[in-house]
């Protein structure tokens, strides 16, 4: 007897768990603020101390010995009344359209995954070798899978047309604020109006909105990894005006790029 599931293989090969940041930090009462439409998901393990996450749906206390998932796209307020020692991962789980699938989880979750292995602390101090990287990625996958199963969260991959797939790939390979919808349409061999209709129907956003969401998400990642001036960052992403870039960033995430870097670095 033989069997296969090619569609599952194709879906698995299009799933990408990306770990943007992996750190341990201890914070105090200065750790407070608000995140509007998180650009990626936050996975926390509280080593010691406590903090509070607040959303419009209620309050989620963060306490020692527990894991928490704050999915991308959600808005929340956070504060620490004394001290918080925690390990955290900033991550995305993207599908073929390169949008974070975890955004389908609409509110923060407390996970019942038990404890944290020495591996996580050891790898924070160790070298960036392949086996350590695979071990951490595997561990994060297990925590996510356990938490999503526990809360019966179902993530639905999107079935996208060849036009959208080509457009998304082109945008993310040529990510700049100077990119025009006409250029993307020409690459996909369709008219500008046809491409616009596909985006609205399949992704519920305009081409330019998808572009700017991708640009600002990329900006949030760069801020956490590199020490660039706002001028250098805005120029890298193709913005002609650093102040316009800063306004767009604050409108999306609720804080300025410099404050964002200070909070999450």
Secondary structure, 3 states (H helix, E strand, C coil): CCCCCHHHHHHHHHCEEEEEEEEEEEECCCCEEEECCCCCEEEEEEEEEEEEEEECCEEEEEECCCEEEECCCCCEEEECCCCEEEEEEEEEEECCCCCEHHHHCCCCEEECCCCCCHHHHHHHHCCCCHHHHHHHHHHHHHHHHHHHHHCCCCCCCCCCCHHHHHHHHHHHHCCCCCCCHHHHHHHCCCCHHHHHHHHHHHCCCCHHHHHHHHHHHHHHHHHHHCCCCHHHHHHHCCCCCHHHHHHHHHHHHCCCHHHHHHHHC
